Amino acid sequence: MKMSATVDQCALCGGALQPGETILEIWKGKELIVIKDVPADVCQQCQDAYISPEVSEQLDHFMTEHKQHAPQRYLSVPEYSAAQAVSESV
Ligand SMILES: [Zn+2]
């Protein structure tokens, strides 16, 4: 997720951006918050999403008061530690 108002090309791969939607995963301390269907310009090649300053500002505001809103649903996600995923001998 990048924030820029003026890009029309993906900074990662140079692919074309088109209006679309993305899912944001935001860590707030130890709490993970997911916001889906966020309007963004999405790279047609690597799916990297670019969010406008206007939307970003609204998201920042929402994150300060999200507890006043009832979430649509709760997700259960698997969590692993690096000890399981990464071999120390590498
Ligand atoms: Zn890209």
PDB file of the backbone (N, CA, C, O) and the ligand in Angstrom, with CONECT records:
HET     ZN  A 101       1
ATOM      1  N   MET A   1       0.848  -1.198   0.000  1.00  0.00           N
ATOM      2  CA  MET A   1       0.000   0.000   0.000  1.00  0.00           C
ATOM      3  C   MET A   1       0.883   1.247   0.000  1.00  0.00           C
ATOM      4  O   MET A   1       1.730   1.431   0.873  1.00  0.00           O
ATOM      5  N   LYS A   2       0.662   2.092  -0.997  1.00  0.00           N
ATOM      6  CA  LYS A   2       1.400   3.347  -1.082  1.00  0.00           C
ATOM      7  C   LYS A   2       0.395   4.493  -1.114  1.00  0.00           C
ATOM      8  O   LYS A   2      -0.776   4.311  -1.447  1.00  0.00           O
ATOM      9  N   MET A   3       0.880   5.665  -0.763  1.00  0.00           N
ATOM     10  CA  MET A   3      -0.012   6.807  -0.809  1.00  0.00           C
ATOM     11  C   MET A   3       0.546   7.842  -1.772  1.00  0.00           C
ATOM     12  O   MET A   3       1.639   8.370  -1.569  1.00  0.00           O
ATOM     13  N   SER A   4      -0.198   8.121  -2.799  1.00  0.00           N
ATOM     14  CA  SER A   4       0.230   9.137  -3.745  1.00  0.00           C
ATOM     15  C   SER A   4      -0.947   9.575  -4.576  1.00  0.00           C
ATOM     16  O   SER A   4      -1.825   8.772  -4.893  1.00  0.00           O
ATOM     17  N   ALA A   5      -0.972  10.846  -4.933  1.00  0.00           N
ATOM     18  CA  ALA A   5      -2.094  11.372  -5.684  1.00  0.00           C
ATOM     19  C   ALA A   5      -1.807  11.382  -7.175  1.00  0.00           C
ATOM     20  O   ALA A   5      -2.732  11.425  -7.985  1.00  0.00           O
ATOM     21  N   THR A   6      -0.547  11.342  -7.540  1.00  0.00           N
ATOM     22  CA  THR A   6      -0.199  11.675  -8.918  1.00  0.00           C
ATOM     23  C   THR A   6       0.347  10.507  -9.722  1.00  0.00           C
ATOM     24  O   THR A   6       0.592  10.660 -10.919  1.00  0.00           O
ATOM     25  N   VAL A   7       0.546   9.347  -9.110  1.00  0.00           N
ATOM     26  CA  VAL A   7       1.122   8.247  -9.890  1.00  0.00           C
ATOM     27  C   VAL A   7       0.093   7.684 -10.854  1.00  0.00           C
ATOM     28  O   VAL A   7      -1.083   7.551 -10.518  1.00  0.00           O
ATOM     29  N   ASP A   8       0.548   7.356 -12.056  1.00  0.00           N
ATOM     30  CA  ASP A   8      -0.310   6.614 -12.966  1.00  0.00           C
ATOM     31  C   ASP A   8       0.385   5.340 -13.396  1.00  0.00           C
ATOM     32  O   ASP A   8      -0.087   4.624 -14.279  1.00  0.00           O
ATOM     33  N   GLN A   9       1.524   5.063 -12.755  1.00  0.00           N
ATOM     34  CA  GLN A   9       2.302   3.866 -13.040  1.00  0.00           C
ATOM     35  C   GLN A   9       2.749   3.256 -11.729  1.00  0.00           C
ATOM     36  O   GLN A   9       3.052   3.973 -10.776  1.00  0.00           O
ATOM     37  N   CYS A  10       2.791   1.939 -11.678  1.00  0.00           N
ATOM     38  CA  CYS A  10       3.225   1.256 -10.468  1.00  0.00           C
ATOM     39  C   CYS A  10       4.706   1.523 -10.211  1.00  0.00           C
ATOM     40  O   CYS A  10       5.538   1.366 -11.104  1.00  0.00           O
ATOM     41  N   ALA A  11       5.029   1.932  -8.968  1.00  0.00           N
ATOM     42  CA  ALA A  11       6.422   2.217  -8.629  1.00  0.00           C
ATOM     43  C   ALA A  11       7.246   0.936  -8.517  1.00  0.00           C
ATOM     44  O   ALA A  11       8.473   0.969  -8.609  1.00  0.00           O
ATOM     45  N   LEU A  12       6.577  -0.171  -8.321  1.00  0.00           N
ATOM     46  CA  LEU A  12       7.298  -1.439  -8.143  1.00  0.00           C
ATOM     47  C   LEU A  12       7.646  -2.088  -9.481  1.00  0.00           C
ATOM     48  O   LEU A  12       8.782  -2.503  -9.709  1.00  0.00           O
ATOM     49  N   CYS A  13       6.651  -2.167 -10.358  1.00  0.00           N
ATOM     50  CA  CYS A  13       6.875  -2.947 -11.581  1.00  0.00           C
ATOM     51  C   CYS A  13       6.602  -2.143 -12.842  1.00  0.00           C
ATOM     52  O   CYS A  13       6.825  -2.645 -13.944  1.00  0.00           O
ATOM     53  N   GLY A  14       6.117  -0.886 -12.711  1.00  0.00           N
ATOM     54  CA  GLY A  14       5.869  -0.082 -13.896  1.00  0.00           C
ATOM     55  C   GLY A  14       4.567  -0.397 -14.597  1.00  0.00           C
ATOM     56  O   GLY A  14       4.296   0.138 -15.672  1.00  0.00           O
ATOM     57  N   GLY A  15       3.748  -1.267 -14.000  1.00  0.00           N
ATOM     58  CA  GLY A  15       2.469  -1.632 -14.599  1.00  0.00           C
ATOM     59  C   GLY A  15       1.482  -0.483 -14.553  1.00  0.00           C
ATOM     60  O   GLY A  15       1.663   0.477 -13.803  1.00  0.00           O
ATOM     61  N   ALA A  16       0.441  -0.584 -15.356  1.00  0.00           N
ATOM     62  CA  ALA A  16      -0.580   0.456 -15.410  1.00  0.00           C
ATOM     63  C   ALA A  16      -1.507   0.358 -14.197  1.00  0.00           C
ATOM     64  O   ALA A  16      -1.864  -0.732 -13.749  1.00  0.00           O
ATOM     65  N   LEU A  17      -1.883   1.530 -13.679  1.00  0.00           N
ATOM     66  CA  LEU A  17      -2.823   1.570 -12.556  1.00  0.00           C
ATOM     67  C   LEU A  17      -4.228   1.808 -13.073  1.00  0.00           C
ATOM     68  O   LEU A  17      -4.446   2.588 -14.000  1.00  0.00           O
ATOM     69  N   GLN A  18      -5.181   1.117 -12.453  1.00  0.00           N
ATOM     70  CA  GLN A  18      -6.581   1.337 -12.796  1.00  0.00           C
ATOM     71  C   GLN A  18      -7.396   1.436 -11.523  1.00  0.00           C
ATOM     72  O   GLN A  18      -7.077   0.791 -10.525  1.00  0.00           O
ATOM     73  N   PRO A  19      -8.461   2.250 -11.552  1.00  0.00           N
ATOM     74  CA  PRO A  19      -9.304   2.375 -10.361  1.00  0.00           C
ATOM     75  C   PRO A  19      -9.848   1.012  -9.950  1.00  0.00           C
ATOM     76  O   PRO A  19     -10.300   0.226 -10.783  1.00  0.00           O
ATOM     77  N   GLY A  20      -9.792   0.756  -8.660  1.00  0.00           N
ATOM     78  CA  GLY A  20     -10.276  -0.526  -8.161  1.00  0.00           C
ATOM     79  C   GLY A  20     -10.427  -0.465  -6.656  1.00  0.00           C
ATOM     80  O   GLY A  20     -10.649   0.601  -6.082  1.00  0.00           O
ATOM     81  N   GLU A  21     -10.306  -1.612  -6.028  1.00  0.00           N
ATOM     82  CA  GLU A  21     -10.451  -1.680  -4.581  1.00  0.00           C
ATOM     83  C   GLU A  21      -9.353  -2.555  -4.003  1.00  0.00           C
ATOM     84  O   GLU A  21      -8.818  -3.438  -4.673  1.00  0.00           O
ATOM     85  N   THR A  22      -9.028  -2.289  -2.742  1.00  0.00           N
ATOM     86  CA  THR A  22      -8.007  -3.093  -2.088  1.00  0.00           C
ATOM     87  C   THR A  22      -8.456  -3.404  -0.660  1.00  0.00           C
ATOM     88  O   THR A  22      -9.406  -2.811  -0.149  1.00  0.00           O
ATOM     89  N   ILE A  23      -7.762  -4.336  -0.036  1.00  0.00           N
ATOM     90  CA  ILE A  23      -8.015  -4.669   1.365  1.00  0.00           C
ATOM     91  C   ILE A  23      -6.826  -4.186   2.181  1.00  0.00           C
ATOM     92  O   ILE A  23      -5.676  -4.465   1.842  1.00  0.00           O
ATOM     93  N   LEU A  24      -7.104  -3.471   3.245  1.00  0.00           N
ATOM     94  CA  LEU A  24      -6.039  -2.998   4.119  1.00  0.00           C
ATOM     95  C   LEU A  24      -6.008  -3.821   5.397  1.00  0.00           C
ATOM     96  O   LEU A  24      -7.045  -4.118   5.990  1.00  0.00           O
ATOM     97  N   GLU A  25      -4.801  -4.183   5.810  1.00  0.00           N
ATOM     98  CA  GLU A  25      -4.596  -4.816   7.114  1.00  0.00           C
ATOM     99  C   GLU A  25      -3.759  -3.845   7.933  1.00  0.00           C
ATOM    100  O   GLU A  25      -2.623  -3.534   7.576  1.00  0.00           O
ATOM    101  N   ILE A  26      -4.327  -3.373   9.026  1.00  0.00           N
ATOM    102  CA  ILE A  26      -3.668  -2.346   9.823  1.00  0.00           C
ATOM    103  C   ILE A  26      -3.470  -2.861  11.237  1.00  0.00           C
ATOM    104  O   ILE A  26      -4.435  -3.228  11.908  1.00  0.00           O
ATOM    105  N   TRP A  27      -2.225  -2.889  11.691  1.00  0.00           N
ATOM    106  CA  TRP A  27      -1.938  -3.265  13.068  1.00  0.00           C
ATOM    107  C   TRP A  27      -2.049  -2.037  13.951  1.00  0.00           C
ATOM    108  O   TRP A  27      -1.421  -1.009  13.697  1.00  0.00           O
ATOM    109  N   LYS A  28      -2.854  -2.161  14.988  1.00  0.00           N
ATOM    110  CA  LYS A  28      -2.941  -1.105  15.986  1.00  0.00           C
ATOM    111  C   LYS A  28      -2.526  -1.728  17.308  1.00  0.00           C
ATOM    112  O   LYS A  28      -3.334  -2.361  17.989  1.00  0.00           O
ATOM    113  N   GLY A  29      -1.254  -1.543  17.668  1.00  0.00           N
ATOM    114  CA  GLY A  29      -0.731  -2.279  18.802  1.00  0.00           C
ATOM    115  C   GLY A  29      -0.758  -3.763  18.476  1.00  0.00           C
ATOM    116  O   GLY A  29      -0.199  -4.185  17.463  1.00  0.00           O
ATOM    117  N   LYS A  30      -1.401  -4.559  19.323  1.00  0.00           N
ATOM    118  CA  LYS A  30      -1.488  -6.005  19.074  1.00  0.00           C
ATOM    119  C   LYS A  30      -2.784  -6.381  18.396  1.00  0.00           C
ATOM    120  O   LYS A  30      -3.082  -7.563  18.223  1.00  0.00           O
ATOM    121  N   GLU A  31      -3.550  -5.388  18.013  1.00  0.00           N
ATOM    122  CA  GLU A  31      -4.839  -5.623  17.395  1.00  0.00           C
ATOM    123  C   GLU A  31      -4.714  -5.457  15.884  1.00  0.00           C
ATOM    124  O   GLU A  31      -4.151  -4.472  15.406  1.00  0.00           O
ATOM    125  N   LEU A  32      -5.240  -6.419  15.139  1.00  0.00           N
ATOM    126  CA  LEU A  32      -5.225  -6.334  13.680  1.00  0.00           C
ATOM    127  C   LEU A  32      -6.614  -5.955  13.187  1.00  0.00           C
ATOM    128  O   LEU A  32      -7.610  -6.591  13.530  1.00  0.00           O
ATOM    129  N   ILE A  33      -6.657  -4.910  12.379  1.00  0.00           N
ATOM    130  CA  ILE A  33      -7.924  -4.426  11.842  1.00  0.00           C
ATOM    131  C   ILE A  33      -7.882  -4.541  10.327  1.00  0.00           C
ATOM    132  O   ILE A  33      -6.902  -4.147   9.695  1.00  0.00           O
ATOM    133  N   VAL A  34      -8.931  -5.075   9.754  1.00  0.00           N
ATOM    134  CA  VAL A  34      -9.015  -5.245   8.302  1.00  0.00           C
ATOM    135  C   VAL A  34     -10.123  -4.344   7.777  1.00  0.00           C
ATOM    136  O   VAL A  34     -11.239  -4.341   8.296  1.00  0.00           O
ATOM    137  N   ILE A  35      -9.797  -3.582   6.742  1.00  0.00           N
ATOM    138  CA  ILE A  35     -10.812  -2.761   6.066  1.00  0.00           C
ATOM    139  C   ILE A  35     -10.833  -3.199   4.609  1.00  0.00           C
ATOM    140  O   ILE A  35      -9.827  -3.107   3.906  1.00  0.00           O
ATOM    141  N   LYS A  36     -11.986  -3.674   4.167  1.00  0.00           N
ATOM    142  CA  LYS A  36     -12.045  -4.183   2.794  1.00  0.00           C
ATOM    143  C   LYS A  36     -12.757  -3.200   1.878  1.00  0.00           C
ATOM    144  O   LYS A  36     -13.406  -2.253   2.321  1.00  0.00           O
ATOM    145  N   ASP A  37     -12.611  -3.461   0.587  1.00  0.00           N
ATOM    146  CA  ASP A  37     -13.247  -2.639  -0.445  1.00  0.00           C
ATOM    147  C   ASP A  37     -12.835  -1.174  -0.373  1.00  0.00           C
ATOM    148  O   ASP A  37     -13.655  -0.285  -0.601  1.00  0.00           O
ATOM    149  N   VAL A  38     -11.555  -0.918  -0.053  1.00  0.00           N
ATOM    150  CA  VAL A  38     -11.066   0.460   0.002  1.00  0.00           C
ATOM    151  C   VAL A  38     -10.778   0.931  -1.419  1.00  0.00           C
ATOM    152  O   VAL A  38     -10.038   0.267  -2.145  1.00  0.00           O
ATOM    153  N   PRO A  39     -11.350   2.074  -1.833  1.00  0.00           N
ATOM    154  CA  PRO A  39     -11.067   2.569  -3.181  1.00  0.00           C
ATOM    155  C   PRO A  39      -9.588   2.897  -3.354  1.00  0.00           C
ATOM    156  O   PRO A  39      -8.989   3.572  -2.517  1.00  0.00           O
ATOM    157  N   ALA A  40      -9.011   2.416  -4.440  1.00  0.00           N
ATOM    158  CA  ALA A  40      -7.581   2.619  -4.676  1.00  0.00           C
ATOM    159  C   ALA A  40      -7.297   2.452  -6.158  1.00  0.00           C
ATOM    160  O   ALA A  40      -8.093   1.884  -6.905  1.00  0.00           O
ATOM    161  N   ASP A  41      -6.130   2.964  -6.566  1.00  0.00           N
ATOM    162  CA  ASP A  41      -5.644   2.666  -7.914  1.00  0.00           C
ATOM    163  C   ASP A  41      -4.794   1.406  -7.807  1.00  0.00           C
ATOM    164  O   ASP A  41      -3.828   1.361  -7.045  1.00  0.00           O
ATOM    165  N   VAL A  42      -5.154   0.399  -8.566  1.00  0.00           N
ATOM    166  CA  VAL A  42      -4.528  -0.910  -8.403  1.00  0.00           C
ATOM    167  C   VAL A  42      -3.701  -1.248  -9.636  1.00  0.00           C
ATOM    168  O   VAL A  42      -4.162  -1.109 -10.769  1.00  0.00           O
ATOM    169  N   CYS A  43      -2.458  -1.698  -9.391  1.00  0.00           N
ATOM    170  CA  CYS A  43      -1.574  -2.116 -10.480  1.00  0.00           C
ATOM    171  C   CYS A  43      -2.146  -3.355 -11.149  1.00  0.00           C
ATOM    172  O   CYS A  43      -2.505  -4.327 -10.484  1.00  0.00           O
ATOM    173  N   GLN A  44      -2.228  -3.306 -12.488  1.00  0.00           N
ATOM    174  CA  GLN A  44      -2.797  -4.434 -13.216  1.00  0.00           C
ATOM    175  C   GLN A  44      -1.839  -5.615 -13.290  1.00  0.00           C
ATOM    176  O   GLN A  44      -2.239  -6.722 -13.650  1.00  0.00           O
ATOM    177  N   GLN A  45      -0.580  -5.380 -12.950  1.00  0.00           N
ATOM    178  CA  GLN A  45       0.394  -6.476 -13.012  1.00  0.00           C
ATOM    179  C   GLN A  45       0.628  -7.124 -11.653  1.00  0.00           C
ATOM    180  O   GLN A  45       0.538  -8.346 -11.533  1.00  0.00           O
ATOM    181  N   CYS A  46       0.928  -6.319 -10.614  1.00  0.00           N
ATOM    182  CA  CYS A  46       1.313  -6.919  -9.331  1.00  0.00           C
ATOM    183  C   CYS A  46       0.286  -6.663  -8.240  1.00  0.00           C
ATOM    184  O   CYS A  46       0.476  -7.101  -7.105  1.00  0.00           O
ATOM    185  N   GLN A  47      -0.786  -5.969  -8.556  1.00  0.00           N
ATOM    186  CA  GLN A  47      -1.894  -5.737  -7.613  1.00  0.00           C
ATOM    187  C   GLN A  47      -1.532  -4.797  -6.470  1.00  0.00           C
ATOM    188  O   GLN A  47      -2.302  -4.661  -5.520  1.00  0.00           O
ATOM    189  N   ASP A  48      -0.373  -4.145  -6.545  1.00  0.00           N
ATOM    190  CA  ASP A  48      -0.045  -3.154  -5.532  1.00  0.00           C
ATOM    191  C   ASP A  48      -1.070  -2.029  -5.627  1.00  0.00           C
ATOM    192  O   ASP A  48      -1.454  -1.625  -6.725  1.00  0.00           O
ATOM    193  N   ALA A  49      -1.516  -1.521  -4.467  1.00  0.00           N
ATOM    194  CA  ALA A  49      -2.601  -0.549  -4.446  1.00  0.00           C
ATOM    195  C   ALA A  49      -2.101   0.811  -3.977  1.00  0.00           C
ATOM    196  O   ALA A  49      -1.291   0.917  -3.056  1.00  0.00           O
ATOM    197  N   TYR A  50      -2.605   1.841  -4.635  1.00  0.00           N
ATOM    198  CA  TYR A  50      -2.242   3.218  -4.298  1.00  0.00           C
ATOM    199  C   TYR A  50      -3.482   3.960  -3.835  1.00  0.00           C
ATOM    200  O   TYR A  50      -4.486   4.036  -4.543  1.00  0.00           O
ATOM    201  N   ILE A  51      -3.391   4.500  -2.639  1.00  0.00           N
ATOM    202  CA  ILE A  51      -4.548   5.138  -2.026  1.00  0.00           C
ATOM    203  C   ILE A  51      -4.377   6.647  -2.059  1.00  0.00           C
ATOM    204  O   ILE A  51      -3.301   7.164  -1.759  1.00  0.00           O
ATOM    205  N   SER A  52      -5.438   7.347  -2.424  1.00  0.00           N
ATOM    206  CA  SER A  52      -5.363   8.800  -2.543  1.00  0.00           C
ATOM    207  C   SER A  52      -5.246   9.432  -1.164  1.00  0.00           C
ATOM    208  O   SER A  52      -5.668   8.836  -0.173  1.00  0.00           O
ATOM    209  N   PRO A  53      -4.671  10.643  -1.089  1.00  0.00           N
ATOM    210  CA  PRO A  53      -4.561  11.334   0.206  1.00  0.00           C
ATOM    211  C   PRO A  53      -5.922  11.548   0.866  1.00  0.00           C
ATOM    212  O   PRO A  53      -6.037  11.502   2.090  1.00  0.00           O
ATOM    213  N   GLU A  54      -6.958  11.782   0.043  1.00  0.00           N
ATOM    214  CA  GLU A  54      -8.293  12.000   0.600  1.00  0.00           C
ATOM    215  C   GLU A  54      -8.790  10.747   1.317  1.00  0.00           C
ATOM    216  O   GLU A  54      -9.280  10.812   2.444  1.00  0.00           O
ATOM    217  N   VAL A  55      -8.656   9.613   0.646  1.00  0.00           N
ATOM    218  CA  VAL A  55      -9.101   8.351   1.263  1.00  0.00           C
ATOM    219  C   VAL A  55      -8.234   8.029   2.478  1.00  0.00           C
ATOM    220  O   VAL A  55      -8.730   7.581   3.512  1.00  0.00           O
ATOM    221  N   SER A  56      -6.940   8.263   2.333  1.00  0.00           N
ATOM    222  CA  SER A  56      -6.021   7.981   3.427  1.00  0.00           C
ATOM    223  C   SER A  56      -6.383   8.786   4.676  1.00  0.00           C
ATOM    224  O   SER A  56      -6.335   8.278   5.796  1.00  0.00           O
ATOM    225  N   GLU A  57      -6.741  10.040   4.459  1.00  0.00           N
ATOM    226  CA  GLU A  57      -7.125  10.905   5.577  1.00  0.00           C
ATOM    227  C   GLU A  57      -8.375  10.368   6.270  1.00  0.00           C
ATOM    228  O   GLU A  57      -8.465  10.355   7.497  1.00  0.00           O
ATOM    229  N   GLN A  58      -9.338   9.925   5.458  1.00  0.00           N
ATOM    230  CA  GLN A  58     -10.567   9.378   6.051  1.00  0.00           C
ATOM    231  C   GLN A  58     -10.287   8.093   6.819  1.00  0.00           C
ATOM    232  O   GLN A  58     -10.895   7.832   7.857  1.00  0.00           O
ATOM    233  N   LEU A  59      -9.351   7.286   6.290  1.00  0.00           N
ATOM    234  CA  LEU A  59      -8.995   6.051   6.988  1.00  0.00           C
ATOM    235  C   LEU A  59      -8.320   6.369   8.322  1.00  0.00           C
ATOM    236  O   LEU A  59      -8.600   5.732   9.337  1.00  0.00           O
ATOM    237  N   ASP A  60      -7.424   7.363   8.307  1.00  0.00           N
ATOM    238  CA  ASP A  60      -6.764   7.772   9.550  1.00  0.00           C
ATOM    239  C   ASP A  60      -7.801   8.184  10.586  1.00  0.00           C
ATOM    240  O   ASP A  60      -7.706   7.834  11.763  1.00  0.00           O
ATOM    241  N   HIS A  61      -8.787   8.934  10.123  1.00  0.00           N
ATOM    242  CA  HIS A  61      -9.843   9.381  11.040  1.00  0.00           C
ATOM    243  C   HIS A  61     -10.637   8.187  11.555  1.00  0.00           C
ATOM    244  O   HIS A  61     -10.932   8.090  12.746  1.00  0.00           O
ATOM    245  N   PHE A  62     -10.977   7.285  10.647  1.00  0.00           N
ATOM    246  CA  PHE A  62     -11.741   6.106  11.054  1.00  0.00           C
ATOM    247  C   PHE A  62     -10.989   5.300  12.101  1.00  0.00           C
ATOM    248  O   PHE A  62     -11.588   4.771  13.038  1.00  0.00           O
ATOM    249  N   MET A  63      -9.659   5.208  11.935  1.00  0.00           N
ATOM    250  CA  MET A  63      -8.868   4.405  12.865  1.00  0.00           C
ATOM    251  C   MET A  63      -8.848   4.995  14.271  1.00  0.00           C
ATOM    252  O   MET A  63      -8.564   4.286  15.236  1.00  0.00           O
ATOM    253  N   THR A  64      -9.143   6.274  14.391  1.00  0.00           N
ATOM    254  CA  THR A  64      -9.183   6.873  15.727  1.00  0.00           C
ATOM    255  C   THR A  64     -10.508   6.592  16.426  1.00  0.00           C
ATOM    256  O   THR A  64     -10.610   6.746  17.643  1.00  0.00           O
ATOM    257  N   GLU A  65     -11.506   6.187  15.683  1.00  0.00           N
ATOM    258  CA  GLU A  65     -12.831   5.997  16.282  1.00  0.00           C
ATOM    259  C   GLU A  65     -13.471   4.690  15.856  1.00  0.00           C
ATOM    260  O   GLU A  65     -14.685   4.530  15.978  1.00  0.00           O
ATOM    261  N   HIS A  66     -12.664   3.736  15.349  1.00  0.00           N
ATOM    262  CA  HIS A  66     -13.258   2.518  14.778  1.00  0.00           C
ATOM    263  C   HIS A  66     -14.017   1.716  15.827  1.00  0.00           C
ATOM    264  O   HIS A  66     -14.929   0.961  15.492  1.00  0.00           O
ATOM    265  N   LYS A  67     -13.644   1.876  17.095  1.00  0.00           N
ATOM    266  CA  LYS A  67     -14.314   1.090  18.132  1.00  0.00           C
ATOM    267  C   LYS A  67     -15.756   1.526  18.347  1.00  0.00           C
ATOM    268  O   LYS A  67     -16.530   0.826  19.000  1.00  0.00           O
ATOM    269  N   GLN A  68     -16.115   2.679  17.801  1.00  0.00           N
ATOM    270  CA  GLN A  68     -17.509   3.118  17.883  1.00  0.00           C
ATOM    271  C   GLN A  68     -18.372   2.438  16.820  1.00  0.00           C
ATOM    272  O   GLN A  68     -19.598   2.555  16.836  1.00  0.00           O
ATOM    273  N   HIS A  69     -17.726   1.734  15.903  1.00  0.00           N
ATOM    274  CA  HIS A  69     -18.466   1.080  14.822  1.00  0.00           C
ATOM    275  C   HIS A  69     -18.455  -0.436  15.044  1.00  0.00           C
ATOM    276  O   HIS A  69     -17.451  -1.003  15.474  1.00  0.00           O
ATOM    277  N   ALA A  70     -19.569  -1.069  14.751  1.00  0.00           N
ATOM    278  CA  ALA A  70     -19.631  -2.522  14.851  1.00  0.00           C
ATOM    279  C   ALA A  70     -19.031  -3.125  13.591  1.00  0.00           C
ATOM    280  O   ALA A  70     -19.474  -2.795  12.491  1.00  0.00           O
ATOM    281  N   PRO A  71     -18.032  -4.001  13.716  1.00  0.00           N
ATOM    282  CA  PRO A  71     -17.469  -4.620  12.514  1.00  0.00           C
ATOM    283  C   PRO A  71     -18.477  -5.506  11.802  1.00  0.00           C
ATOM    284  O   PRO A  71     -19.399  -6.039  12.419  1.00  0.00           O
ATOM    285  N   GLN A  72     -18.289  -5.657  10.488  1.00  0.00           N
ATOM    286  CA  GLN A  72     -19.186  -6.530   9.722  1.00  0.00           C
ATOM    287  C   GLN A  72     -19.065  -7.970  10.177  1.00  0.00           C
ATOM    288  O   GLN A  72     -20.053  -8.699  10.260  1.00  0.00           O
ATOM    289  N   ARG A  73     -17.831  -8.367  10.471  1.00  0.00           N
ATOM    290  CA  ARG A  73     -17.619  -9.729  10.979  1.00  0.00           C
ATOM    291  C   ARG A  73     -16.238  -9.804  11.589  1.00  0.00           C
ATOM    292  O   ARG A  73     -15.409  -8.914  11.400  1.00  0.00           O
ATOM    293  N   TYR A  74     -15.999 -10.883  12.327  1.00  0.00           N
ATOM    294  CA  TYR A  74     -14.681 -11.145  12.890  1.00  0.00           C
ATOM    295  C   TYR A  74     -14.039 -12.283  12.131  1.00  0.00           C
ATOM    296  O   TYR A  74     -14.685 -13.282  11.817  1.00  0.00           O
ATOM    297  N   LEU A  75     -12.745 -12.122  11.837  1.00  0.00           N
ATOM    298  CA  LEU A  75     -12.002 -13.156  11.137  1.00  0.00           C
ATOM    299  C   LEU A  75     -11.137 -13.913  12.133  1.00  0.00           C
ATOM    300  O   LEU A  75     -10.621 -13.342  13.094  1.00  0.00           O
ATOM    301  N   SER A  76     -10.991 -15.196  11.886  1.00  0.00           N
ATOM    302  CA  SER A  76     -10.056 -16.003  12.649  1.00  0.00           C
ATOM    303  C   SER A  76      -8.876 -16.317  11.737  1.00  0.00           C
ATOM    304  O   SER A  76      -9.053 -16.955  10.699  1.00  0.00           O
ATOM    305  N   VAL A  77      -7.682 -15.881  12.108  1.00  0.00           N
ATOM    306  CA  VAL A  77      -6.532 -16.066  11.221  1.00  0.00           C
ATOM    307  C   VAL A  77      -5.445 -16.888  11.914  1.00  0.00           C
ATOM    308  O   VAL A  77      -5.255 -16.763  13.123  1.00  0.00           O
ATOM    309  N   PRO A  78      -4.731 -17.726  11.159  1.00  0.00           N
ATOM    310  CA  PRO A  78      -3.629 -18.475  11.754  1.00  0.00           C
ATOM    311  C   PRO A  78      -2.413 -17.571  11.968  1.00  0.00           C
ATOM    312  O   PRO A  78      -2.086 -16.738  11.122  1.00  0.00           O
ATOM    313  N   GLU A  79      -1.758 -17.751  13.100  1.00  0.00           N
ATOM    314  CA  GLU A  79      -0.543 -16.979  13.366  1.00  0.00           C
ATOM    315  C   GLU A  79       0.587 -17.957  13.659  1.00  0.00           C
ATOM    316  O   GLU A  79       0.415 -18.903  14.427  1.00  0.00           O
ATOM    317  N   TYR A  80       1.751 -17.722  13.040  1.00  0.00           N
ATOM    318  CA  TYR A  80       2.930 -18.554  13.255  1.00  0.00           C
ATOM    319  C   TYR A  80       4.059 -17.694  13.785  1.00  0.00           C
ATOM    320  O   TYR A  80       4.058 -16.475  13.610  1.00  0.00           O
ATOM    321  N   SER A  81       5.012 -18.322  14.428  1.00  0.00           N
ATOM    322  CA  SER A  81       6.207 -17.590  14.811  1.00  0.00           C
ATOM    323  C   SER A  81       7.298 -17.864  13.785  1.00  0.00           C
ATOM    324  O   SER A  81       7.252 -18.856  13.058  1.00  0.00           O
ATOM    325  N   ALA A  82       8.282 -16.964  13.740  1.00  0.00           N
ATOM    326  CA  ALA A  82       9.379 -17.148  12.788  1.00  0.00           C
ATOM    327  C   ALA A  82      10.139 -18.430  13.090  1.00  0.00           C
ATOM    328  O   ALA A  82      10.743 -19.012  12.189  1.00  0.00           O
ATOM    329  N   ALA A  83      10.122 -18.883  14.347  1.00  0.00           N
ATOM    330  CA  ALA A  83      10.821 -20.122  14.702  1.00  0.00           C
ATOM    331  C   ALA A  83      10.267 -21.301  13.913  1.00  0.00           C
ATOM    332  O   ALA A  83      10.995 -22.244  13.607  1.00  0.00           O
ATOM    333  N   GLN A  84       8.974 -21.248  13.582  1.00  0.00           N
ATOM    334  CA  GLN A  84       8.373 -22.314  12.788  1.00  0.00           C
ATOM    335  C   GLN A  84       8.678 -22.135  11.308  1.00  0.00           C
ATOM    336  O   GLN A  84       8.832 -23.112  10.576  1.00  0.00           O
ATOM    337  N   ALA A  85       8.766 -20.880  10.873  1.00  0.00           N
ATOM    338  CA  ALA A  85       8.823 -20.597   9.439  1.00  0.00           C
ATOM    339  C   ALA A  85      10.245 -20.496   8.914  1.00  0.00           C
ATOM    340  O   ALA A  85      10.483 -20.770   7.738  1.00  0.00           O
ATOM    341  N   VAL A  86      11.199 -20.110   9.759  1.00  0.00           N
ATOM    342  CA  VAL A  86      12.552 -19.811   9.303  1.00  0.00           C
ATOM    343  C   VAL A  86      13.542 -20.756   9.972  1.00  0.00           C
ATOM    344  O   VAL A  86      13.592 -20.874  11.196  1.00  0.00           O
ATOM    345  N   SER A  87      14.312 -21.410   9.149  1.00  0.00           N
ATOM    346  CA  SER A  87      15.333 -22.308   9.696  1.00  0.00           C
ATOM    347  C   SER A  87      16.546 -21.494  10.139  1.00  0.00           C
ATOM    348  O   SER A  87      17.030 -20.636   9.400  1.00  0.00           O
ATOM    349  N   GLU A  88      17.032 -21.768  11.348  1.00  0.00           N
ATOM    350  CA  GLU A  88      18.147 -20.978  11.875  1.00  0.00           C
ATOM    351  C   GLU A  88      19.468 -21.326  11.202  1.00  0.00           C
ATOM    352  O   GLU A  88      20.434 -20.566  11.281  1.00  0.00           O
ATOM    353  N   SER A  89      19.504 -22.480  10.538  1.00  0.00           N
ATOM    354  CA  SER A  89      20.766 -22.900   9.935  1.00  0.00           C
ATOM    355  C   SER A  89      21.037 -22.190   8.618  1.00  0.00           C
ATOM    356  O   SER A  89      22.128 -22.307   8.061  1.00  0.00           O
ATOM    357  N   VAL A  90      20.050 -21.454   8.115  1.00  0.00           N
ATOM    358  CA  VAL A  90      20.237 -20.775   6.823  1.00  0.00           C
ATOM    359  C   VAL A  90      21.106 -19.545   7.018  1.00  0.00           C
ATOM    360  O   VAL A  90      21.387 -18.829   6.057  1.00  0.00           O
TER     361      VAL A  90
HETATM  362 ZN    ZN A 101       2.994  -3.226 -10.055  1.00  0.00          ZN2+
END
